[in-house]
């Protein structure tokens, strides 16, 4: 828990991307709720990608269906 708090504090002070997302969303509560939503619904490779998605927007892409359904 202390490590998570330390990382959060370091991001608040040093990460411009984190600060921009926080400013856009208006509150830390809103920021963490959006991050939690993204964890459940999407796959990201890094926190940077999550922050970029929140700052610039994101779009869910559904798989293309390549063949017709089987006959009934």
mmJSON file of the N, C-alpha and C atoms, coordinates in Angstrom:
{"data_MODEL":{"atom_site":{
"group_PDB":["ATOM","ATOM","ATOM","ATOM","ATOM","ATOM","ATOM","ATOM","ATOM","ATOM","ATOM","ATOM","ATOM","ATOM","ATOM","ATOM","ATOM","ATOM","ATOM","ATOM","ATOM","ATOM","ATOM","ATOM","ATOM","ATOM","ATOM","ATOM","ATOM","ATOM","ATOM","ATOM","ATOM","ATOM","ATOM","ATOM","ATOM","ATOM","ATOM","ATOM","ATOM","ATOM","ATOM","ATOM","ATOM","ATOM","ATOM","ATOM","ATOM","ATOM","ATOM","ATOM","ATOM","ATOM","ATOM","ATOM","ATOM","ATOM","ATOM","ATOM","ATOM","ATOM","ATOM","ATOM","ATOM","ATOM","ATOM","ATOM","ATOM","ATOM","ATOM","ATOM","ATOM","ATOM","ATOM","ATOM","ATOM","ATOM","ATOM","ATOM","ATOM","ATOM","ATOM","ATOM","ATOM","ATOM","ATOM","ATOM","ATOM","ATOM","ATOM","ATOM","ATOM","ATOM","ATOM","ATOM","ATOM","ATOM","ATOM","ATOM","ATOM","ATOM","ATOM","ATOM","ATOM","ATOM","ATOM","ATOM","ATOM","ATOM","ATOM","ATOM","ATOM","ATOM","ATOM","ATOM","ATOM","ATOM","ATOM","ATOM","ATOM","ATOM","ATOM","ATOM","ATOM","ATOM","ATOM","ATOM","ATOM","ATOM","ATOM","ATOM","ATOM","ATOM","ATOM","ATOM","ATOM","ATOM","ATOM","ATOM","ATOM","ATOM","ATOM","ATOM","ATOM","ATOM","ATOM","ATOM","ATOM","ATOM","ATOM","ATOM","ATOM","ATOM","ATOM","ATOM","ATOM","ATOM","ATOM","ATOM","ATOM","ATOM","ATOM","ATOM","ATOM","ATOM","ATOM","ATOM","ATOM","ATOM","ATOM","ATOM","ATOM","ATOM","ATOM","ATOM","ATOM","ATOM","ATOM","ATOM","ATOM","ATOM","ATOM","ATOM","ATOM","ATOM","ATOM","ATOM","ATOM","ATOM","ATOM","ATOM","ATOM","ATOM","ATOM","ATOM","ATOM","ATOM","ATOM","ATOM","ATOM","ATOM","ATOM","ATOM","ATOM","ATOM","ATOM","ATOM","ATOM","ATOM","ATOM","ATOM","ATOM","ATOM","ATOM","ATOM"],
"id":[1,2,3,4,5,6,7,8,9,10,11,12,13,14,15,16,17,18,19,20,21,22,23,24,25,26,27,28,29,30,31,32,33,34,35,36,37,38,39,40,41,42,43,44,45,46,47,48,49,50,51,52,53,54,55,56,57,58,59,60,61,62,63,64,65,66,67,68,69,70,71,72,73,74,75,76,77,78,79,80,81,82,83,84,85,86,87,88,89,90,91,92,93,94,95,96,97,98,99,100,101,102,103,104,105,106,107,108,109,110,111,112,113,114,115,116,117,118,119,120,121,122,123,124,125,126,127,128,129,130,131,132,133,134,135,136,137,138,139,140,141,142,143,144,145,146,147,148,149,150,151,152,153,154,155,156,157,158,159,160,161,162,163,164,165,166,167,168,169,170,171,172,173,174,175,176,177,178,179,180,181,182,183,184,185,186,187,188,189,190,191,192,193,194,195,196,197,198,199,200,201,202,203,204,205,206,207,208,209,210,211,212,213,214,215,216],
"type_symbol":["N","C","C","N","C","C","N","C","C","N","C","C","N","C","C","N","C","C","N","C","C","N","C","C","N","C","C","N","C","C","N","C","C","N","C","C","N","C","C","N","C","C","N","C","C","N","C","C","N","C","C","N","C","C","N","C","C","N","C","C","N","C","C","N","C","C","N","C","C","N","C","C","N","C","C","N","C","C","N","C","C","N","C","C","N","C","C","N","C","C","N","C","C","N","C","C","N","C","C","N","C","C","N","C","C","N","C","C","N","C","C","N","C","C","N","C","C","N","C","C","N","C","C","N","C","C","N","C","C","N","C","C","N","C","C","N","C","C","N","C","C","N","C","C","N","C","C","N","C","C","N","C","C","N","C","C","N","C","C","N","C","C","N","C","C","N","C","C","N","C","C","N","C","C","N","C","C","N","C","C","N","C","C","N","C","C","N","C","C","N","C","C","N","C","C","N","C","C","N","C","C","N","C","C","N","C","C","N","C","C","N","C","C","N","C","C"],
"label_atom_id":["N","CA","C","N","CA","C","N","CA","C","N","CA","C","N","CA","C","N","CA","C","N","CA","C","N","CA","C","N","CA","C","N","CA","C","N","CA","C","N","CA","C","N","CA","C","N","CA","C","N","CA","C","N","CA","C","N","CA","C","N","CA","C","N","CA","C","N","CA","C","N","CA","C","N","CA","C","N","CA","C","N","CA","C","N","CA","C","N","CA","C","N","CA","C","N","CA","C","N","CA","C","N","CA","C","N","CA","C","N","CA","C","N","CA","C","N","CA","C","N","CA","C","N","CA","C","N","CA","C","N","CA","C","N","CA","C","N","CA","C","N","CA","C","N","CA","C","N","CA","C","N","CA","C","N","CA","C","N","CA","C","N","CA","C","N","CA","C","N","CA","C","N","CA","C","N","CA","C","N","CA","C","N","CA","C","N","CA","C","N","CA","C","N","CA","C","N","CA","C","N","CA","C","N","CA","C","N","CA","C","N","CA","C","N","CA","C","N","CA","C","N","CA","C","N","CA","C","N","CA","C","N","CA","C","N","CA","C","N","CA","C","N","CA","C","N","CA","C","N","CA","C"],
"label_alt_id":[null,null,null,null,null,null,null,null,null,null,null,null,null,null,null,null,null,null,null,null,null,null,null,null,null,null,null,null,null,null,null,null,null,null,null,null,null,null,null,null,null,null,null,null,null,null,null,null,null,null,null,null,null,null,null,null,null,null,null,null,null,null,null,null,null,null,null,null,null,null,null,null,null,null,null,null,null,null,null,null,null,null,null,null,null,null,null,null,null,null,null,null,null,null,null,null,null,null,null,null,null,null,null,null,null,null,null,null,null,null,null,null,null,null,null,null,null,null,null,null,null,null,null,null,null,null,null,null,null,null,null,null,null,null,null,null,null,null,null,null,null,null,null,null,null,null,null,null,null,null,null,null,null,null,null,null,null,null,null,null,null,null,null,null,null,null,null,null,null,null,null,null,null,null,null,null,null,null,null,null,null,null,null,null,null,null,null,null,null,null,null,null,null,null,null,null,null,null,null,null,null,null,null,null,null,null,null,null,null,null,null,null,null,null,null,null],
"label_comp_id":["UNK","UNK","UNK","UNK","UNK","UNK","UNK","UNK","UNK","UNK","UNK","UNK","UNK","UNK","UNK","UNK","UNK","UNK","UNK","UNK","UNK","UNK","UNK","UNK","UNK","UNK","UNK","UNK","UNK","UNK","UNK","UNK","UNK","UNK","UNK","UNK","UNK","UNK","UNK","UNK","UNK","UNK","UNK","UNK","UNK","UNK","UNK","UNK","UNK","UNK","UNK","UNK","UNK","UNK","UNK","UNK","UNK","UNK","UNK","UNK","UNK","UNK","UNK","UNK","UNK","UNK","UNK","UNK","UNK","UNK","UNK","UNK","UNK","UNK","UNK","UNK","UNK","UNK","UNK","UNK","UNK","UNK","UNK","UNK","UNK","UNK","UNK","UNK","UNK","UNK","UNK","UNK","UNK","UNK","UNK","UNK","UNK","UNK","UNK","UNK","UNK","UNK","UNK","UNK","UNK","UNK","UNK","UNK","UNK","UNK","UNK","UNK","UNK","UNK","UNK","UNK","UNK","UNK","UNK","UNK","UNK","UNK","UNK","UNK","UNK","UNK","UNK","UNK","UNK","UNK","UNK","UNK","UNK","UNK","UNK","UNK","UNK","UNK","UNK","UNK","UNK","UNK","UNK","UNK","UNK","UNK","UNK","UNK","UNK","UNK","UNK","UNK","UNK","UNK","UNK","UNK","UNK","UNK","UNK","UNK","UNK","UNK","UNK","UNK","UNK","UNK","UNK","UNK","UNK","UNK","UNK","UNK","UNK","UNK","UNK","UNK","UNK","UNK","UNK","UNK","UNK","UNK","UNK","UNK","UNK","UNK","UNK","UNK","UNK","UNK","UNK","UNK","UNK","UNK","UNK","UNK","UNK","UNK","UNK","UNK","UNK","UNK","UNK","UNK","UNK","UNK","UNK","UNK","UNK","UNK","UNK","UNK","UNK","UNK","UNK","UNK"],
"label_asym_id":["A","A","A","A","A","A","A","A","A","A","A","A","A","A","A","A","A","A","A","A","A","A","A","A","A","A","A","A","A","A","A","A","A","A","A","A","A","A","A","A","A","A","A","A","A","A","A","A","A","A","A","A","A","A","A","A","A","A","A","A","A","A","A","A","A","A","A","A","A","A","A","A","A","A","A","A","A","A","A","A","A","A","A","A","A","A","A","A","A","A","A","A","A","A","A","A","A","A","A","A","A","A","A","A","A","A","A","A","A","A","A","A","A","A","A","A","A","A","A","A","A","A","A","A","A","A","A","A","A","A","A","A","A","A","A","A","A","A","A","A","A","A","A","A","A","A","A","A","A","A","A","A","A","A","A","A","A","A","A","A","A","A","A","A","A","A","A","A","A","A","A","A","A","A","A","A","A","A","A","A","A","A","A","A","A","A","A","A","A","A","A","A","A","A","A","A","A","A","A","A","A","A","A","A","A","A","A","A","A","A","A","A","A","A","A","A"],
"label_entity_id":["1","1","1","1","1","1","1","1","1","1","1","1","1","1","1","1","1","1","1","1","1","1","1","1","1","1","1","1","1","1","1","1","1","1","1","1","1","1","1","1","1","1","1","1","1","1","1","1","1","1","1","1","1","1","1","1","1","1","1","1","1","1","1","1","1","1","1","1","1","1","1","1","1","1","1","1","1","1","1","1","1","1","1","1","1","1","1","1","1","1","1","1","1","1","1","1","1","1","1","1","1","1","1","1","1","1","1","1","1","1","1","1","1","1","1","1","1","1","1","1","1","1","1","1","1","1","1","1","1","1","1","1","1","1","1","1","1","1","1","1","1","1","1","1","1","1","1","1","1","1","1","1","1","1","1","1","1","1","1","1","1","1","1","1","1","1","1","1","1","1","1","1","1","1","1","1","1","1","1","1","1","1","1","1","1","1","1","1","1","1","1","1","1","1","1","1","1","1","1","1","1","1","1","1","1","1","1","1","1","1","1","1","1","1","1","1"],
"label_seq_id":[1,1,1,2,2,2,3,3,3,4,4,4,5,5,5,6,6,6,7,7,7,8,8,8,9,9,9,10,10,10,11,11,11,12,12,12,13,13,13,14,14,14,15,15,15,16,16,16,17,17,17,18,18,18,19,19,19,20,20,20,21,21,21,22,22,22,23,23,23,24,24,24,25,25,25,26,26,26,27,27,27,28,28,28,29,29,29,30,30,30,31,31,31,32,32,32,33,33,33,34,34,34,35,35,35,36,36,36,37,37,37,38,38,38,39,39,39,40,40,40,41,41,41,42,42,42,43,43,43,44,44,44,45,45,45,46,46,46,47,47,47,48,48,48,49,49,49,50,50,50,51,51,51,52,52,52,53,53,53,54,54,54,55,55,55,56,56,56,57,57,57,58,58,58,59,59,59,60,60,60,61,61,61,62,62,62,63,63,63,64,64,64,65,65,65,66,66,66,67,67,67,68,68,68,69,69,69,70,70,70,71,71,71,72,72,72],
"pdbx_PDB_ins_code":[null,null,null,null,null,null,null,null,null,null,null,null,null,null,null,null,null,null,null,null,null,null,null,null,null,null,null,null,null,null,null,null,null,null,null,null,null,null,null,null,null,null,null,null,null,null,null,null,null,null,null,null,null,null,null,null,null,null,null,null,null,null,null,null,null,null,null,null,null,null,null,null,null,null,null,null,null,null,null,null,null,null,null,null,null,null,null,null,null,null,null,null,null,null,null,null,null,null,null,null,null,null,null,null,null,null,null,null,null,null,null,null,null,null,null,null,null,null,null,null,null,null,null,null,null,null,null,null,null,null,null,null,null,null,null,null,null,null,null,null,null,null,null,null,null,null,null,null,null,null,null,null,null,null,null,null,null,null,null,null,null,null,null,null,null,null,null,null,null,null,null,null,null,null,null,null,null,null,null,null,null,null,null,null,null,null,null,null,null,null,null,null,null,null,null,null,null,null,null,null,null,null,null,null,null,null,null,null,null,null,null,null,null,null,null,null],
"Cartn_x":[0.832,0.0,0.876,1.936,2.836,3.536,3.881,4.52,3.563,2.308,1.313,1.151,1.145,1.038,2.259,3.445,4.67,4.661,4.25,4.183,3.166,2.025,1.0,1.54,2.229,2.789,3.862,4.699,5.739,5.099,4.037,3.348,2.732,2.145,1.539,2.572,3.768,4.805,5.573,5.794,6.75,6.158,5.039,4.502,3.523,3.938,3.086,1.826,1.941,0.785,-0.263,0.178,-0.72,-1.392,-0.624,-1.157,-2.194,-1.946,-2.893,-4.21,-4.125,-5.345,-6.104,-5.395,-6.011,-6.726,-6.077,-6.684,-7.927,-7.857,-8.99,-10.199,-9.955,-11.056,-11.541,-10.711,-11.163,-10.953,-10.876,-10.655,-9.916,-9.21,-8.51,-9.502,-10.612,-11.614,-12.089,-12.399,-12.82,-11.707,-10.483,-9.332,-9.212,-9.25,-9.082,-10.278,-11.482,-12.643,-12.514,-12.035,-11.837,-10.739,-9.658,-8.579,-9.108,-9.892,-10.469,-11.36,-12.168,-13.021,-12.176,-11.086,-10.236,-9.567,-9.182,-8.586,-9.559,-10.835,-11.812,-12.199,-12.186,-12.725,-11.733,-10.475,-9.501,-8.17,-7.332,-5.985,-4.999,-4.173,-3.159,-1.792,-0.778,0.589,1.279,0.767,1.429,0.45,0.823,0.032,0.064,1.162,1.238,0.129,-0.111,-1.177,-2.558,-2.747,-4.012,-4.199,-3.158,-3.255,-3.518,-2.866,-3.099,-4.539,-5.076,-6.46,-7.418,-7.151,-8.013,-7.881,-6.699,-6.469,-6.984,-6.714,-7.031,-8.275,-8.796,-9.953,-9.538,-10.487,-10.211,-11.455,-11.264,-12.355,-12.247,-13.339,-13.357,-13.543,-12.668,-12.775,-13.252,-14.285,-14.829,-14.244,-14.101,-13.523,-14.438,-13.814,-14.568,-15.007,-16.205,-16.698,-16.355,-15.552,-15.028,-15.839,-16.71,-17.502,-18.957,-19.798,-21.222,-21.518,-22.594,-22.953,-23.366,-23.231,-23.626,-25.125,-25.53,-26.968,-27.708,-28.949,-29.722,-30.484],
"Cartn_y":[-1.186,0.0,1.248,1.21,2.367,2.578,1.489,1.607,2.242,1.844,2.442,3.929,4.283,5.69,6.473,5.898,6.555,6.794,5.783,5.92,6.995,6.996,8.002,9.41,9.575,10.895,11.319,10.383,10.698,11.102,10.417,10.775,12.164,12.467,13.782,14.893,14.648,15.678,15.725,14.582,14.532,14.184,13.54,13.056,14.077,14.729,15.735,15.113,13.904,13.225,12.948,12.448,12.215,13.516,14.592,15.887,16.404,16.198,16.652,15.882,14.562,13.754,14.162,14.369,14.777,16.113,17.045,18.356,18.217,17.387,17.197,16.61,15.605,14.919,15.667,16.55,17.42,16.931,15.636,15.128,13.803,13.497,12.21,11.057,11.263,10.198,9.823,10.831,10.588,9.912,10.368,9.778,8.293,7.916,6.513,5.664,6.24,5.488,5.177,6.145,5.919,4.89,4.956,3.98,2.582,2.465,1.164,0.629,1.494,1.093,0.545,1.229,0.782,-0.553,-0.776,-2.064,-3.211,-2.997,-4.063,-4.304,-3.261,-3.414,-3.484,-3.162,-3.074,-3.676,-3.971,-4.457,-3.361,-2.948,-1.932,-2.487,-1.987,-2.431,-1.617,-0.431,0.414,1.441,2.018,3.104,4.318,4.515,5.635,5.531,4.338,4.142,4.411,4.053,4.346,5.849,6.546,7.998,8.66,8.177,8.738,8.488,7.312,7.008,7.949,8.227,9.125,10.569,10.958,12.337,12.606,11.679,11.918,11.174,10.266,9.483,8.117,7.215,5.865,5.316,4.302,3.695,2.185,1.552,0.094,-0.458,-1.365,-1.99,-3.421,-3.753,-5.098,-5.922,-7.23,-8.06,-8.109,-8.166,-8.328,-9.78,-9.971,-11.327,-11.65,-12.676,-12.953,-13.954,-14.667,-15.643,-15.581,-16.073,-16.094,-17.104,-16.875,-17.853,-19.171,-20.277,-21.575,-21.608,-22.361,-22.449,-23.149,-22.764,-23.376,-24.576],
"Cartn_z":[0.0,0.0,0.0,0.77,0.825,-0.515,-1.196,-2.5,-3.509,-3.489,-4.388,-4.096,-2.824,-2.44,-2.923,-2.78,-3.22,-4.734,-5.508,-6.964,-7.341,-6.678,-6.942,-6.683,-5.577,-5.243,-6.239,-6.669,-7.658,-8.982,-9.382,-10.62,-10.527,-9.411,-9.241,-9.399,-8.924,-8.959,-10.273,-10.915,-12.019,-13.388,-13.442,-14.713,-15.301,-16.378,-17.008,-17.613,-18.113,-18.688,-17.608,-16.461,-15.325,-14.912,-14.815,-14.405,-15.397,-16.692,-17.718,-17.629,-17.397,-17.27,-16.015,-14.927,-13.656,-13.836,-14.506,-14.746,-15.63,-16.656,-17.564,-16.835,-15.981,-15.299,-14.063,-13.509,-12.432,-11.014,-10.806,-9.443,-9.507,-8.418,-8.379,-8.335,-7.689,-7.624,-9.034,-9.83,-11.206,-12.003,-11.805,-12.494,-12.185,-10.913,-10.541,-10.952,-10.973,-11.454,-12.943,-13.726,-15.161,-15.408,-14.634,-14.772,-14.464,-13.397,-13.023,-14.138,-14.738,-15.856,-17.004,-17.325,-18.43,-18.118,-16.859,-16.479,-16.729,-16.456,-16.617,-18.072,-18.901,-20.24,-21.384,-21.13,-22.21,-21.778,-22.764,-22.482,-22.872,-21.925,-22.161,-21.809,-22.495,-22.232,-21.143,-20.858,-19.862,-19.299,-18.176,-17.604,-18.518,-19.222,-20.163,-21.203,-21.711,-22.694,-22.088,-20.847,-20.167,-20.032,-19.598,-19.456,-20.803,-21.869,-23.209,-23.662,-23.375,-23.738,-23.017,-21.752,-21.0,-21.477,-21.86,-22.276,-23.683,-24.611,-26.013,-26.502,-25.69,-26.092,-26.606,-26.687,-27.146,-27.821,-28.599,-29.34,-29.224,-28.888,-28.807,-30.214,-30.593,-31.905,-31.717,-32.442,-32.379,-33.518,-33.341,-34.406,-35.629,-36.777,-38.017,-38.143,-38.618,-38.868,-40.315,-40.517,-41.841,-42.641,-42.006,-42.747,-42.327,-43.184,-42.897,-41.791,-41.03,-40.012,-40.648,-39.951,-40.521,-40.787,-41.817,-42.112,-40.97,-40.771,-39.677,-40.119],
"occupancy":[1.0,1.0,1.0,1.0,1.0,1.0,1.0,1.0,1.0,1.0,1.0,1.0,1.0,1.0,1.0,1.0,1.0,1.0,1.0,1.0,1.0,1.0,1.0,1.0,1.0,1.0,1.0,1.0,1.0,1.0,1.0,1.0,1.0,1.0,1.0,1.0,1.0,1.0,1.0,1.0,1.0,1.0,1.0,1.0,1.0,1.0,1.0,1.0,1.0,1.0,1.0,1.0,1.0,1.0,1.0,1.0,1.0,1.0,1.0,1.0,1.0,1.0,1.0,1.0,1.0,1.0,1.0,1.0,1.0,1.0,1.0,1.0,1.0,1.0,1.0,1.0,1.0,1.0,1.0,1.0,1.0,1.0,1.0,1.0,1.0,1.0,1.0,1.0,1.0,1.0,1.0,1.0,1.0,1.0,1.0,1.0,1.0,1.0,1.0,1.0,1.0,1.0,1.0,1.0,1.0,1.0,1.0,1.0,1.0,1.0,1.0,1.0,1.0,1.0,1.0,1.0,1.0,1.0,1.0,1.0,1.0,1.0,1.0,1.0,1.0,1.0,1.0,1.0,1.0,1.0,1.0,1.0,1.0,1.0,1.0,1.0,1.0,1.0,1.0,1.0,1.0,1.0,1.0,1.0,1.0,1.0,1.0,1.0,1.0,1.0,1.0,1.0,1.0,1.0,1.0,1.0,1.0,1.0,1.0,1.0,1.0,1.0,1.0,1.0,1.0,1.0,1.0,1.0,1.0,1.0,1.0,1.0,1.0,1.0,1.0,1.0,1.0,1.0,1.0,1.0,1.0,1.0,1.0,1.0,1.0,1.0,1.0,1.0,1.0,1.0,1.0,1.0,1.0,1.0,1.0,1.0,1.0,1.0,1.0,1.0,1.0,1.0,1.0,1.0,1.0,1.0,1.0,1.0,1.0,1.0,1.0,1.0,1.0,1.0,1.0,1.0],
"B_iso_or_equiv":[0.0,0.0,0.0,0.0,0.0,0.0,0.0,0.0,0.0,0.0,0.0,0.0,0.0,0.0,0.0,0.0,0.0,0.0,0.0,0.0,0.0,0.0,0.0,0.0,0.0,0.0,0.0,0.0,0.0,0.0,0.0,0.0,0.0,0.0,0.0,0.0,0.0,0.0,0.0,0.0,0.0,0.0,0.0,0.0,0.0,0.0,0.0,0.0,0.0,0.0,0.0,0.0,0.0,0.0,0.0,0.0,0.0,0.0,0.0,0.0,0.0,0.0,0.0,0.0,0.0,0.0,0.0,0.0,0.0,0.0,0.0,0.0,0.0,0.0,0.0,0.0,0.0,0.0,0.0,0.0,0.0,0.0,0.0,0.0,0.0,0.0,0.0,0.0,0.0,0.0,0.0,0.0,0.0,0.0,0.0,0.0,0.0,0.0,0.0,0.0,0.0,0.0,0.0,0.0,0.0,0.0,0.0,0.0,0.0,0.0,0.0,0.0,0.0,0.0,0.0,0.0,0.0,0.0,0.0,0.0,0.0,0.0,0.0,0.0,0.0,0.0,0.0,0.0,0.0,0.0,0.0,0.0,0.0,0.0,0.0,0.0,0.0,0.0,0.0,0.0,0.0,0.0,0.0,0.0,0.0,0.0,0.0,0.0,0.0,0.0,0.0,0.0,0.0,0.0,0.0,0.0,0.0,0.0,0.0,0.0,0.0,0.0,0.0,0.0,0.0,0.0,0.0,0.0,0.0,0.0,0.0,0.0,0.0,0.0,0.0,0.0,0.0,0.0,0.0,0.0,0.0,0.0,0.0,0.0,0.0,0.0,0.0,0.0,0.0,0.0,0.0,0.0,0.0,0.0,0.0,0.0,0.0,0.0,0.0,0.0,0.0,0.0,0.0,0.0,0.0,0.0,0.0,0.0,0.0,0.0,0.0,0.0,0.0,0.0,0.0,0.0],
"pdbx_formal_charge":[null,null,null,null,null,null,null,null,null,null,null,null,null,null,null,null,null,null,null,null,null,null,null,null,null,null,null,null,null,null,null,null,null,null,null,null,null,null,null,null,null,null,null,null,null,null,null,null,null,null,null,null,null,null,null,null,null,null,null,null,null,null,null,null,null,null,null,null,null,null,null,null,null,null,null,null,null,null,null,null,null,null,null,null,null,null,null,null,null,null,null,null,null,null,null,null,null,null,null,null,null,null,null,null,null,null,null,null,null,null,null,null,null,null,null,null,null,null,null,null,null,null,null,null,null,null,null,null,null,null,null,null,null,null,null,null,null,null,null,null,null,null,null,null,null,null,null,null,null,null,null,null,null,null,null,null,null,null,null,null,null,null,null,null,null,null,null,null,null,null,null,null,null,null,null,null,null,null,null,null,null,null,null,null,null,null,null,null,null,null,null,null,null,null,null,null,null,null,null,null,null,null,null,null,null,null,null,null,null,null,null,null,null,null,null,null],
"auth_seq_id":[1,1,1,2,2,2,3,3,3,4,4,4,5,5,5,6,6,6,7,7,7,8,8,8,9,9,9,10,10,10,11,11,11,12,12,12,13,13,13,14,14,14,15,15,15,16,16,16,17,17,17,18,18,18,19,19,19,20,20,20,21,21,21,22,22,22,23,23,23,24,24,24,25,25,25,26,26,26,27,27,27,28,28,28,29,29,29,30,30,30,31,31,31,32,32,32,33,33,33,34,34,34,35,35,35,36,36,36,37,37,37,38,38,38,39,39,39,40,40,40,41,41,41,42,42,42,43,43,43,44,44,44,45,45,45,46,46,46,47,47,47,48,48,48,49,49,49,50,50,50,51,51,51,52,52,52,53,53,53,54,54,54,55,55,55,56,56,56,57,57,57,58,58,58,59,59,59,60,60,60,61,61,61,62,62,62,63,63,63,64,64,64,65,65,65,66,66,66,67,67,67,68,68,68,69,69,69,70,70,70,71,71,71,72,72,72],
"auth_comp_id":["UNK","UNK","UNK","UNK","UNK","UNK","UNK","UNK","UNK","UNK","UNK","UNK","UNK","UNK","UNK","UNK","UNK","UNK","UNK","UNK","UNK","UNK","UNK","UNK","UNK","UNK","UNK","UNK","UNK","UNK","UNK","UNK","UNK","UNK","UNK","UNK","UNK","UNK","UNK","UNK","UNK","UNK","UNK","UNK","UNK","UNK","UNK","UNK","UNK","UNK","UNK","UNK","UNK","UNK","UNK","UNK","UNK","UNK","UNK","UNK","UNK","UNK","UNK","UNK","UNK","UNK","UNK","UNK","UNK","UNK","UNK","UNK","UNK","UNK","UNK","UNK","UNK","UNK","UNK","UNK","UNK","UNK","UNK","UNK","UNK","UNK","UNK","UNK","UNK","UNK","UNK","UNK","UNK","UNK","UNK","UNK","UNK","UNK","UNK","UNK","UNK","UNK","UNK","UNK","UNK","UNK","UNK","UNK","UNK","UNK","UNK","UNK","UNK","UNK","UNK","UNK","UNK","UNK","UNK","UNK","UNK","UNK","UNK","UNK","UNK","UNK","UNK","UNK","UNK","UNK","UNK","UNK","UNK","UNK","UNK","UNK","UNK","UNK","UNK","UNK","UNK","UNK","UNK","UNK","UNK","UNK","UNK","UNK","UNK","UNK","UNK","UNK","UNK","UNK","UNK","UNK","UNK","UNK","UNK","UNK","UNK","UNK","UNK","UNK","UNK","UNK","UNK","UNK","UNK","UNK","UNK","UNK","UNK","UNK","UNK","UNK","UNK","UNK","UNK","UNK","UNK","UNK","UNK","UNK","UNK","UNK","UNK","UNK","UNK","UNK","UNK","UNK","UNK","UNK","UNK","UNK","UNK","UNK","UNK","UNK","UNK","UNK","UNK","UNK","UNK","UNK","UNK","UNK","UNK","UNK","UNK","UNK","UNK","UNK","UNK","UNK"],
"auth_asym_id":["A","A","A","A","A","A","A","A","A","A","A","A","A","A","A","A","A","A","A","A","A","A","A","A","A","A","A","A","A","A","A","A","A","A","A","A","A","A","A","A","A","A","A","A","A","A","A","A","A","A","A","A","A","A","A","A","A","A","A","A","A","A","A","A","A","A","A","A","A","A","A","A","A","A","A","A","A","A","A","A","A","A","A","A","A","A","A","A","A","A","A","A","A","A","A","A","A","A","A","A","A","A","A","A","A","A","A","A","A","A","A","A","A","A","A","A","A","A","A","A","A","A","A","A","A","A","A","A","A","A","A","A","A","A","A","A","A","A","A","A","A","A","A","A","A","A","A","A","A","A","A","A","A","A","A","A","A","A","A","A","A","A","A","A","A","A","A","A","A","A","A","A","A","A","A","A","A","A","A","A","A","A","A","A","A","A","A","A","A","A","A","A","A","A","A","A","A","A","A","A","A","A","A","A","A","A","A","A","A","A","A","A","A","A","A","A"],
"auth_atom_id":["N","CA","C","N","CA","C","N","CA","C","N","CA","C","N","CA","C","N","CA","C","N","CA","C","N","CA","C","N","CA","C","N","CA","C","N","CA","C","N","CA","C","N","CA","C","N","CA","C","N","CA","C","N","CA","C","N","CA","C","N","CA","C","N","CA","C","N","CA","C","N","CA","C","N","CA","C","N","CA","C","N","CA","C","N","CA","C","N","CA","C","N","CA","C","N","CA","C","N","CA","C","N","CA","C","N","CA","C","N","CA","C","N","CA","C","N","CA","C","N","CA","C","N","CA","C","N","CA","C","N","CA","C","N","CA","C","N","CA","C","N","CA","C","N","CA","C","N","CA","C","N","CA","C","N","CA","C","N","CA","C","N","CA","C","N","CA","C","N","CA","C","N","CA","C","N","CA","C","N","CA","C","N","CA","C","N","CA","C","N","CA","C","N","CA","C","N","CA","C","N","CA","C","N","CA","C","N","CA","C","N","CA","C","N","CA","C","N","CA","C","N","CA","C","N","CA","C","N","CA","C","N","CA","C","N","CA","C","N","CA","C","N","CA","C","N","CA","C","N","CA","C"],
"pdbx_PDB_model_num":[1,1,1,1,1,1,1,1,1,1,1,1,1,1,1,1,1,1,1,1,1,1,1,1,1,1,1,1,1,1,1,1,1,1,1,1,1,1,1,1,1,1,1,1,1,1,1,1,1,1,1,1,1,1,1,1,1,1,1,1,1,1,1,1,1,1,1,1,1,1,1,1,1,1,1,1,1,1,1,1,1,1,1,1,1,1,1,1,1,1,1,1,1,1,1,1,1,1,1,1,1,1,1,1,1,1,1,1,1,1,1,1,1,1,1,1,1,1,1,1,1,1,1,1,1,1,1,1,1,1,1,1,1,1,1,1,1,1,1,1,1,1,1,1,1,1,1,1,1,1,1,1,1,1,1,1,1,1,1,1,1,1,1,1,1,1,1,1,1,1,1,1,1,1,1,1,1,1,1,1,1,1,1,1,1,1,1,1,1,1,1,1,1,1,1,1,1,1,1,1,1,1,1,1,1,1,1,1,1,1,1,1,1,1,1,1]
}}}
